[in-house]
Amino acid sequence: MNIYFICTGNTCRSPMAEAILRSKVGEGIAVKSAGVNAFDGMSISTNSKTLIEEKNMPYTSTSRAVTTDDLEWADLVLTMTSSHKAILLQSFPNIESKTFTLKEYVTPEAYPDVQDPYGGNLKTYRATFEELNEVIDGLVRKFSQGRES
């Protein structure tokens, strides 16, 4: 299974989500991240990097823009907000069946957006990191249940 996390600039939420999921799964699940308004090669935020490194998680240190090739590669496209999802579907309507907000996919009854820590302090980033960690635990459980069926 190929998972593609999407946020705005690919410097905060989606790199953290990518690192968290990578640290929780083994073979058989590939993970990438990108941003709808990202530029290739920008460094991820210092606070994101700090939190990922605290947990010794493997991560991608530079941003990537969304590409058609990666959207085709993905079995599941998980955005951080409803607006990211809308932006993607406006440009790529053919991916609608595999595109969800992360929280919509894991906990459809919850508010669909992941808090944006951009511009915040380490405490703000940590709150988003913990939110992502919790939701991704649910994602991993969902994958496990799917394999058991």
N, CA, C and O of each residue as an XYZ file, in Angstrom:
596
protein
N       0.836     -1.183      0.000
C       0.000      0.000      0.000
C       0.879      1.244      0.000
O       1.863      1.320      0.736
N       0.519      2.212     -0.825
C       1.249      3.468     -0.944
C       0.405      4.613     -0.400
O      -0.694      4.874     -0.888
N       0.932      5.299      0.624
C       0.217      6.386      1.295
C       0.905      7.706      0.968
O       2.129      7.810      1.035
N       0.111      8.712      0.616
C       0.618     10.034      0.240
C      -0.064     11.080      1.129
O      -1.259     11.339      0.986
N       0.703     11.677      2.046
C       0.190     12.718      2.930
C       0.391     14.083      2.278
O       1.448     14.366      1.715
N      -0.649     14.933      2.363
C      -0.609     16.241      1.717
C      -0.980     17.341      2.717
O      -1.961     17.227      3.452
N      -0.167     18.416      2.728
C      -0.524     19.624      3.468
C      -0.248     20.819      2.571
O      -0.283     20.690      1.347
N       0.022     21.969      3.151
C       0.217     23.180      2.340
C       1.633     23.257      1.773
O       1.823     23.166      0.560
N       2.619     23.423      2.640
C       3.990     23.644      2.184
C       4.919     22.463      2.343
O       6.088     22.540      1.965
N       4.417     21.363      2.898
C       5.207     20.150      3.142
C       6.414     20.447      4.037
O       7.503     19.908      3.839
N       6.192     21.317      5.026
C       7.263     21.603      5.980
C       6.849     21.320      7.426
O       7.707     21.284      8.308
N       5.567     21.119      7.685
C       5.108     20.925      9.066
C       4.330     19.615      9.224
O       4.890     18.601      9.640
N       3.043     19.644      8.890
C       2.167     18.508      9.177
C       2.463     17.259      8.359
O       2.641     16.180      8.923
N       2.519     17.391      7.045
C       2.694     16.167      6.254
C       4.044     15.495      6.473
O       4.092     14.265      6.463
N       5.159     16.228      6.673
C       6.402     15.517      6.994
C       6.329     14.802      8.352
O       6.884     13.715      8.516
N       5.638     15.422      9.322
C       5.480     14.746     10.613
C       4.628     13.495     10.446
O       4.957     12.445     10.998
N       3.535     13.596      9.690
C       2.674     12.434      9.458
C       3.447     11.323      8.751
O       3.327     10.151      9.107
N       4.233     11.693      7.759
C       5.048     10.712      7.028
C       6.002      9.994      7.982
O       6.095      8.767      7.958
N       6.705     10.748      8.813
C       7.666     10.158      9.754
C       6.969      9.267     10.774
O       7.450      8.176     11.080
N       5.841      9.725     11.299
C       5.110      8.939     12.301
C       4.650      7.620     11.697
O       4.858      6.564     12.294
N       4.025      7.666     10.516
C       3.542      6.420      9.914
C       4.705      5.502      9.581
O       4.635      4.302      9.846
N       5.766      6.036      9.008
C       6.941      5.204      8.697
C       7.450      4.478      9.938
O       7.862      3.321      9.859
N       7.422      5.156     11.084
C       7.947      4.556     12.317
C       7.034      3.468     12.869
O       7.460      2.672     13.706
N       5.790      3.422     12.412
C       4.807      2.483     12.964
C       4.534      1.276     12.071
O       3.937      0.299     12.523
N       4.959      1.328     10.821
C       4.660      0.238      9.901
C       5.943     -0.383      9.365
O       7.013      0.224      9.408
N       5.813     -1.580      8.870
C       6.967     -2.254      8.302
C       6.831     -2.374      6.801
O       6.310     -1.491      6.121
N       7.311     -3.480      6.319
C       7.247     -3.775      4.886
C       5.802     -3.736      4.414
O       4.879     -4.025      5.176
N       5.621     -3.385      3.179
C       4.292     -3.434      2.582
C       3.562     -2.103      2.569
O       2.554     -1.961      1.878
N       4.057     -1.119      3.327
C       3.448      0.211      3.295
C       4.546      1.233      3.012
O       5.496      1.378      3.781
N       4.393      1.936      1.892
C       5.331      2.998      1.508
C       4.642      4.335      1.773
O       3.432      4.470      1.591
N       5.424      5.315      2.201
C       4.864      6.605      2.597
C       5.650      7.737      1.950
O       6.880      7.720      1.921
N       4.924      8.717      1.433
C       5.502      9.953      0.915
C       4.646     11.106      1.411
O       3.522     10.909      1.875
N       5.195     12.321      1.308
C       4.404     13.508      1.614
C       4.760     14.615      0.640
O       5.813     14.605      0.003
N       3.835     15.580      0.544
C       4.039     16.725     -0.357
C       3.100     17.843      0.063
O       2.292     17.689      0.979
N       3.223     18.972     -0.624
C       2.367     20.111     -0.318
C       1.723     20.681     -1.564
O       2.316     20.681     -2.643
N       0.498     21.168     -1.402
C      -0.220     21.752     -2.534
C       0.380     23.088     -2.961
O       0.204     23.507     -4.105
N       1.086     23.761     -2.055
C       1.776     25.018     -2.372
C       3.253     24.928     -2.011
O       3.857     25.923     -1.609
N       3.828     23.763     -2.148
C       5.217     23.535     -1.744
C       6.176     23.802     -2.899
O       5.813     23.761     -4.074
N       7.406     24.075     -2.510
C       8.516     24.173     -3.449
C       9.469     23.029     -3.132
O       9.769     22.783     -1.964
N       9.939     22.342     -4.134
C      10.885     21.252     -3.918
C      12.158     21.763     -3.262
O      12.708     22.790     -3.660
N      12.624     21.024     -2.239
C      13.923     21.285     -1.646
C      13.983     22.243     -0.479
O      15.073     22.510      0.027
N      12.847     22.778     -0.025
C      12.856     23.636      1.164
C      13.049     22.744      2.400
O      12.569     21.611      2.426
N      13.740     23.244      3.405
C      13.911     22.478      4.645
C      12.591     22.406      5.391
O      11.816     23.362      5.401
N      12.340     21.252      6.022
C      11.152     21.194      6.865
C      11.382     22.115      8.055
O      12.517     22.502      8.332
N      10.323     22.464      8.753
C      10.451     23.421      9.854
C      11.346     22.860     10.958
O      11.396     21.653     11.191
N      12.037     23.754     11.617
C      12.925     23.371     12.717
C      12.168     22.620     13.803
O      12.663     21.627     14.337
N      10.966     23.094     14.131
C      10.189     22.435     15.182
C       9.727     21.042     14.765
O       9.731     20.124     15.586
N       9.334     20.870     13.516
C       8.962     19.533     13.030
C      10.160     18.596     13.125
O      10.050     17.472     13.614
N      11.298     19.077     12.653
C      12.532     18.283     12.683
C      12.896     17.909     14.117
O      13.261     16.763     14.380
N      12.804     18.852     15.040
C      13.123     18.595     16.448
C      12.262     17.466     17.006
O      12.775     16.546     17.644
N      10.953     17.535     16.767
C      10.033     16.535     17.316
C      10.248     15.157     16.694
O      10.201     14.142     17.390
N      10.482     15.126     15.398
C      10.738     13.855     14.711
C      12.035     13.234     15.232
O      12.092     12.034     15.502
N      13.067     14.052     15.368
C      14.359     13.544     15.836
C      14.316     13.118     17.303
O      15.034     12.199     17.697
N      13.480     13.775     18.118
C      13.318     13.346     19.512
C      12.882     11.887     19.593
O      13.269     11.161     20.508
N      12.076     11.474     18.631
C      11.538     10.106     18.605
C      12.376      9.165     17.733
O      12.012      8.004     17.547
N      13.489      9.661     17.202
C      14.375      8.864     16.341
C      13.629      8.228     15.169
O      13.838      7.057     14.851
N      12.770      9.001     14.541
C      11.991      8.515     13.402
C      12.706      8.830     12.097
O      13.318      9.891     11.966
N      12.635      7.923     11.133
C      13.179      8.254      9.809
C      12.284      9.313      9.162
O      11.061      9.268      9.298
N      12.901     10.264      8.457
C      12.094     11.320      7.849
C      12.751     11.880      6.600
O      13.933     11.661      6.333
N      11.946     12.606      5.852
C      12.416     13.320      4.676
C      12.629     14.767      5.101
O      11.708     15.402      5.613
N      13.827     15.292      4.896
C      14.181     16.595      5.457
C      13.834     17.786      4.567
O      13.945     18.933      4.999
N      13.415     17.525      3.332
C      13.096     18.629      2.427
C      11.699     18.464      1.836
O      11.177     17.356      1.716
N      11.121     19.591      1.475
C       9.753     19.616      0.954
C       9.685     19.154     -0.495
O      10.666     19.167     -1.239
N       8.469     18.745     -0.851
C       8.186     18.338     -2.228
C       6.812     18.864     -2.616
O       5.891     18.888     -1.801
N       6.688     19.278     -3.846
C       5.383     19.677     -4.383
C       4.627     18.425     -4.821
O       5.233     17.418     -5.186
N       3.316     18.499     -4.782
C       2.476     17.401     -5.272
C       2.773     17.180     -6.746
O       2.889     18.136     -7.513
N       2.897     15.915     -7.141
C       3.101     15.585     -8.554
C       2.048     14.593     -9.032
O       1.508     13.809     -8.251
N       1.775     14.645    -10.304
C       0.838     13.705    -10.910
C       1.350     12.274    -10.742
O       0.571     11.368    -10.446
N       2.643     12.070    -10.929
C       3.222     10.727    -10.776
C       2.987     10.174     -9.384
O       2.624      9.008     -9.232
N       3.193     11.007     -8.355
C       2.989     10.538     -6.988
C       1.509     10.296     -6.693
O       1.174      9.371     -5.954
N       0.627     11.105     -7.254
C      -0.808     10.868     -7.077
C      -1.214      9.550     -7.719
O      -2.057      8.832     -7.182
N      -0.625      9.227     -8.861
C      -0.906      7.937     -9.507
C      -0.304      6.793     -8.698
O      -0.907      5.725     -8.601
N       0.876      7.000     -8.116
C       1.551      5.997     -7.294
C       0.727      5.641     -6.059
O       0.701      4.487     -5.633
N       0.057      6.635     -5.490
C      -0.639      6.465     -4.213
C      -1.882      5.599     -4.326
O      -2.686      5.734     -5.249
N      -2.010      4.699     -3.347
C      -3.261      3.954     -3.193
C      -4.247      4.757     -2.350
O      -5.462      4.597     -2.458
N      -3.686      5.627     -1.505
C      -4.492      6.430     -0.595
C      -3.828      7.798     -0.441
O      -2.648      7.893     -0.104
N      -4.602      8.853     -0.691
C      -4.118     10.229     -0.554
C      -4.825     10.818      0.663
O      -6.050     10.932      0.689
N      -4.035     11.191      1.668
C      -4.591     11.698      2.919
C      -4.129     13.135      3.143
O      -2.940     13.401      3.318
N      -5.081     14.044      3.136
C      -4.769     15.463      3.301
C      -4.934     15.872      4.767
O      -5.602     15.195      5.548
N      -4.317     16.983      5.111
C      -4.406     17.473      6.486
C      -5.676     18.280      6.730
O      -6.133     18.385      7.869
N      -6.254     18.854      5.667
C      -7.480     19.644      5.826
C      -8.443     19.407      4.665
O      -8.075     18.872      3.619
N      -9.680     19.821      4.887
C     -10.687     19.761      3.826
C     -10.309     20.656      2.651
O     -10.603     20.329      1.501
N      -9.658     21.784      2.937
C      -9.277     22.678      1.833
C      -8.165     22.061      0.985
O      -8.162     22.242     -0.233
N      -7.225     21.341      1.589
C      -6.208     20.637      0.795
C      -6.882     19.620     -0.116
O      -6.531     19.494     -1.289
N      -7.841     18.905      0.428
C      -8.573     17.905     -0.363
C      -9.289     18.583     -1.532
O      -9.234     18.096     -2.661
N      -9.957     19.701     -1.262
C     -10.679     20.410     -2.326
C      -9.736     20.904     -3.419
O     -10.050     20.804     -4.606
N      -8.586     21.436     -3.023
C      -7.591     21.908     -4.002
C      -7.141     20.759     -4.899
O      -7.071     20.904     -6.119
N      -6.839     19.618     -4.285
C      -6.399     18.460     -5.076
C      -7.487     18.004     -6.042
O      -7.226     17.765     -7.221
N      -8.706     17.888     -5.530
C      -9.787     17.356     -6.368
C     -10.188     18.314     -7.479
O     -10.694     17.885     -8.516
N      -9.967     19.610     -7.271
C     -10.238     20.569     -8.334
C      -9.283     20.342     -9.508
O      -9.680     20.424    -10.670
N      -8.021     20.056     -9.185
C      -7.021     19.849    -10.237
C      -6.956     18.406    -10.730
O      -6.600     18.153    -11.881
N      -7.301     17.460     -9.853
C      -7.172     16.036    -10.175
C      -8.454     15.294     -9.776
O      -8.434     14.500     -8.835
N      -9.558     15.538    -10.473
C     -10.828     14.912    -10.076
C     -10.807     13.384    -10.151
O     -11.625     12.723     -9.509
N      -9.896     12.827    -10.915
C      -9.815     11.370    -11.073
C      -9.329     10.655     -9.809
O      -9.406      9.428     -9.742
N      -8.835     11.381     -8.813
C      -8.335     10.725     -7.594
C      -9.362     10.764     -6.458
O      -9.049     10.391     -5.328
N     -10.559     11.204     -6.749
C     -11.560     11.391     -5.689
C     -11.810     10.132     -4.868
O     -11.970     10.217     -3.650
N     -11.847      8.975     -5.505
C     -12.181      7.744     -4.776
C     -11.115      7.326     -3.768
O     -11.388      6.511     -2.886
N      -9.914      7.867     -3.884
C      -8.837      7.486     -2.958
C      -8.318      8.658     -2.137
O      -7.252      8.563     -1.528
N      -9.063      9.765     -2.114
C      -8.616     10.969     -1.425
C      -9.563     11.323     -0.283
O     -10.775     11.430     -0.464
N      -8.975     11.499      0.892
C      -9.725     11.816      2.109
C      -8.864     12.749      2.960
O      -7.649     12.821      2.775
N      -9.499     13.461      3.892
C      -8.669     14.062      4.920
C      -8.241     12.895      5.811
O      -8.942     11.888      5.903
N      -7.097     13.036      6.458
C      -6.609     11.979      7.340
C      -7.656     11.630      8.391
O      -7.946     10.457      8.627
N      -8.215     12.653      9.017
C      -9.180     12.412     10.085
C     -10.503     11.886      9.544
O     -11.159     11.085     10.210
N     -10.905     12.312      8.369
C     -12.123     11.796      7.735
C     -11.981     10.290      7.492
O     -12.927      9.530      7.696
N     -10.806      9.872      7.061
C     -10.565      8.463      6.760
C     -10.530      7.609      8.028
O     -11.044      6.491      8.039
N      -9.928      8.130      9.083
C      -9.737      7.349     10.308
C     -10.907      7.514     11.268
O     -11.401      6.530     11.819
N     -11.351      8.742     11.472
C     -12.429      9.033     12.429
C     -13.439      9.956     11.754
O     -13.427     11.165     11.989
N     -14.314      9.393     10.916
C     -15.224     10.230     10.121
C     -16.143     11.129     10.959
O     -16.659     12.130     10.461
N     -16.342     10.772     12.213
C     -17.221     11.577     13.066
C     -16.514     12.803     13.638
O     -17.169     13.691     14.183
N     -15.206     12.863     13.523
C     -14.418     13.962     14.108
C     -14.347     15.154     13.150
O     -14.646     15.035     11.962
N     -13.948     16.294     13.690
C     -13.638     17.465     12.870
C     -12.552     17.051     11.879
O     -11.566     16.437     12.286
N     -12.700     17.366     10.600
C     -11.824     16.758      9.582
C     -10.406     17.315      9.459
O      -9.577     16.708      8.781
N     -10.103     18.443     10.088
C      -8.815     19.094      9.867
C      -7.829     18.870     11.008
O      -8.210     18.836     12.178
N      -6.556     18.717     10.649
C      -5.463     18.637     11.617
C      -4.966     20.055     11.866
O      -4.745     20.813     10.921
N      -4.791     20.408     13.113
C      -4.320     21.740     13.522
C      -3.026     22.106     12.793
O      -2.116     21.284     12.688
N      -2.948     23.331     12.294
C      -1.750     23.813     11.600
C      -0.839     24.534     12.596
O      -1.230     25.559     13.154
N       0.369     24.012     12.826
C       1.265     24.657     13.787
C       2.122     25.766     13.187
O       2.874     26.420     13.909
N       2.020     25.990     11.880
C       2.912     26.915     11.185
C       3.032     28.242     11.936
O       2.027     28.872     12.265
N       4.263     28.654     12.199
C       4.528     29.907     12.879
C       4.457     29.822     14.389
O       4.747     30.794     15.087
N       4.070     28.659     14.893
C       3.940     28.501     16.338
C       5.244     28.072     16.991
O       6.241     27.801     16.322
N       5.207     28.019     18.309
C       6.376     27.585     19.068
C       6.403     26.057     19.164
O       5.519     25.378     18.642
N       7.415     25.533     19.829
C       7.572     24.080     19.925
C       6.366     23.433     20.597
O       5.974     22.328     20.221
N       5.776     24.097     21.578
C       4.588     23.559     22.259
C       3.432     23.389     21.261
O       2.722     22.383     21.299
N       3.248     24.357     20.386
C       2.196     24.284     19.371
C       2.462     23.122     18.418
O       1.551     22.363     18.087
N       3.701     22.988     17.985
C       4.071     21.873     17.101
C       3.879     20.536     17.807
O       3.420     19.569     17.198
N       4.229     20.483     19.088
C       4.082     19.242     19.837
C       2.607     18.819     19.909
O       2.298     17.630     19.825
N       1.702     19.789     20.065
C       0.265     19.477     20.095
C      -0.172     18.860     18.764
O      -0.931     17.892     18.746
N       0.304     19.417     17.662
C      -0.025     18.855     16.346
C       0.608     17.482     16.165
O      -0.026     16.572     15.630
N       1.842     17.328     16.604
C       2.534     16.043     16.516
C       1.749     14.974     17.274
O       1.560     13.865     16.775
N       1.296     15.311     18.474
C       0.526     14.349     19.276
C      -0.825     14.044     18.635
O      -1.286     12.903     18.664
N      -1.457     15.064     18.057
C      -2.713     14.852     17.335
C      -2.492     13.884     16.173
O      -3.263     12.942     15.989
N      -1.439     14.118     15.394
C      -1.113     13.233     14.274
C      -0.794     11.824     14.765
O      -1.245     10.842     14.175
N      -0.032     11.725     15.825
C       0.349     10.425     16.366
C      -0.890      9.612     16.742
O      -0.979      8.421     16.444
N      -1.831     10.264     17.392
C      -3.059      9.589     17.814
C      -3.891      9.135     16.616
O      -4.369      8.002     16.582
N      -4.061     10.022     15.637
C      -4.858      9.677     14.458
C      -4.160      8.574     13.653
O      -4.819      7.675     13.129
N      -2.846      8.644     13.558
C      -2.110      7.630     12.794
C      -2.129      6.287     13.511
O      -2.090      5.248     12.851
N      -2.188      6.274     14.839
C      -2.420      5.003     15.544
C      -3.726      4.381     15.064
O      -3.793      3.173     14.840
N      -4.757      5.197     14.908
C      -6.033      4.717     14.380
C      -5.920      4.239     12.949
O      -6.557      3.258     12.567
N      -5.110      4.929     12.151
C      -4.885      4.521     10.765
C      -4.224      3.144     10.717
O      -4.627      2.284      9.934
N      -3.220      2.944     11.548
C      -2.521      1.651     11.593
C      -3.488      0.548     12.030
O      -3.469     -0.549     11.471
N      -4.329      0.832     13.023
C      -5.343     -0.158     13.446
C      -6.282     -0.482     12.295
O      -6.641     -1.641     12.089
N      -6.676      0.532     11.553
C      -7.579      0.328     10.409
C      -6.916     -0.562      9.355
O      -7.562     -1.448      8.795
N      -5.634     -0.330      9.087
C      -4.908     -1.174      8.141
C      -4.840     -2.612      8.657
O      -5.043     -3.556      7.893
N      -4.557     -2.780      9.940
C      -4.466     -4.126     10.532
C      -5.791     -4.864     10.434
O      -5.823     -6.054     10.121
N      -6.882     -4.161     10.701
C      -8.201     -4.788     10.614
C      -8.514     -5.190      9.182
O      -9.143     -6.221      8.946
N      -8.074     -4.374      8.222
C      -8.305     -4.687      6.812
C      -7.572     -5.940      6.369
O      -8.074     -6.697      5.539
N      -6.366     -6.165      6.930
C      -5.602     -7.366      6.571
C      -6.176     -8.614      7.223
O      -6.015     -9.720      6.708
N      -6.858     -8.433      8.378
C      -7.415     -9.582      9.076
C      -8.715    -10.040      8.449
O      -9.124    -11.184      8.648
N      -9.383     -9.162      7.686
C     -10.685     -9.491      7.093
C     -10.548    -10.510      5.997
O     -11.545    -10.902      5.390
